[in-house]
Amino acid sequence: MKLYYATGTCSLSPHIVALEAGIPLDVERVDISRKPHVIGNGHDFTKVNPNGYVPVLELDDGSLLAEGAAIVQYLADLKPESRLAPAAGTRDRYQLQSWLNYIATELHKMYSPWLFHPEYGAQAQEVARGKIGERLAYVESHLQGSGPYLMGNTFTAADAYLFTIVGWSAYAKVDLSAFPQLRAYMDRVGARPMVREAMVAEGMKRAA
Ligand SMILES: N[C@@H](CCC(=O)N[C@@H](CS)C(=O)NCC(=O)O)C(=O)O
C-alpha cells in the first residue's frame, strides 16, 4: 500500500493511523508547491488524483482511495485490534464519523485554504480565525468533560486528524492560549511514539 502525502499537510493524519495500526506503508511525496503538483518521478499528480490534493491511498490491487476521513477508516478497519475505529454499525462508529466530519468541515477547511493564502485578505482571515476559535472552544469543553481523547480513553483516527489540523495553529496564527485542555491534548498526542515517527518520516521533526 502506498500513501501519497505532502509534508505537514492533512496527509499526516493517515500516516499516523497507518503507523499506529502497524500497517506497512510505502510513502510517495507530492510536491504541492509546484503547478501542476508532481510526484518524485516528475509525473503529474493529477493523473493520480484529478482533484490534485493529498492524501491518496493506493491499495495493493492498484486502486485508489481519496479523502482523508475515508482513508483513516479504511486503515483502521484493516486492524480492528488497534481500536483506531470502533466496529462498523455501532453507535461509537457513528460518533467517530461525526468527529471526522466536524474536523474536516468545521476546522480543516476553515484553516485551509483561508489562513494559508494572504491574498484572501485580512478580513476574510479574521472571519476564519473567529469561526475556528468557536469550533475549538467546543472541542475544549468536550475534552474537559470526556477526555483524554476525543472518544474518551482510546486514541482513535479522529485524534490523528485533529492533531494534524490543530498543529497548523502557530503557522496560521490561531491563538490556542484560551484552550488549556486542547494544548495539553496536543502535547499528549504529540508524545505518542508513532505520531513522532510519522513526523520524523515526513521531515517535520528530528529523530530523538
Ligand atoms: N477533501 C480533501 C482535502 C484534502 C486537502 O485539502 N489537501 C491539501 C493538503 S492539506 C492539498 O493537497 N492541497 C493542494 C491542492 O489542493 O492543490 C480531504 O479531506 O482529504
The ligand as an SDF file (V2000), in Angstrom:
LIG
                    3D

 20 19  0  0  0  0  0  0  0  0999 V2000
  -11.2120   16.9010    0.8440 N   0  0  0  0  0  0  0  0  0  0  0  0
   -9.8180   16.5270    0.9450 C   0  0  0  0  0  0  0  0  0  0  0  0
   -8.9840   17.7860    1.0810 C   0  0  0  0  0  0  0  0  0  0  0  0
   -7.5160   17.4620    1.1090 C   0  0  0  0  0  0  0  0  0  0  0  0
   -6.6590   18.7210    1.1340 C   0  0  0  0  0  0  0  0  0  0  0  0
   -7.1320   19.8290    1.4150 O   0  0  0  0  0  0  0  0  0  0  0  0
   -5.3650   18.5360    0.8360 N   0  0  0  0  0  0  0  0  0  0  0  0
   -4.4190   19.6330    0.7880 C   0  0  0  0  0  0  0  0  0  0  0  0
   -3.3210   19.4720    1.8250 C   0  0  0  0  0  0  0  0  0  0  0  0
   -3.9890   19.5570    3.4660 S   0  0  0  0  0  0  0  0  0  0  0  0
   -3.7600   19.6510   -0.5880 C   0  0  0  0  0  0  0  0  0  0  0  0
   -3.2670   18.6470   -1.0480 O   0  0  0  0  0  0  0  0  0  0  0  0
   -3.7670   20.8240   -1.2260 N   0  0  0  0  0  0  0  0  0  0  0  0
   -3.1820   21.0040   -2.5060 C   0  0  0  0  0  0  0  0  0  0  0  0
   -4.2090   21.4250   -3.5310 C   0  0  0  0  0  0  0  0  0  0  0  0
   -5.4140   21.4250   -3.2140 O   0  0  0  0  0  0  0  0  0  0  0  0
   -3.8170   21.7410   -4.6250 O   0  0  0  0  0  0  0  0  0  0  0  0
   -9.5980   15.5770    2.1350 C   0  0  0  0  0  0  0  0  0  0  0  0
  -10.2660   15.7850    3.1540 O   0  0  0  0  0  0  0  0  0  0  0  0
   -8.7900   14.6380    2.0280 O   0  0  0  0  0  0  0  0  0  0  0  0
  1  2  1  0
  2  3  1  0
  2 18  1  0
  3  4  1  0
  4  5  1  0
  5  6  2  0
  5  7  1  0
  7  8  1  0
  8  9  1  0
  8 11  1  0
  9 10  1  0
 11 12  2  0
 11 13  1  0
 13 14  1  0
 14 15  1  0
 15 16  2  0
 15 17  1  0
 18 19  2  0
 18 20  1  0
M  END
$$$$
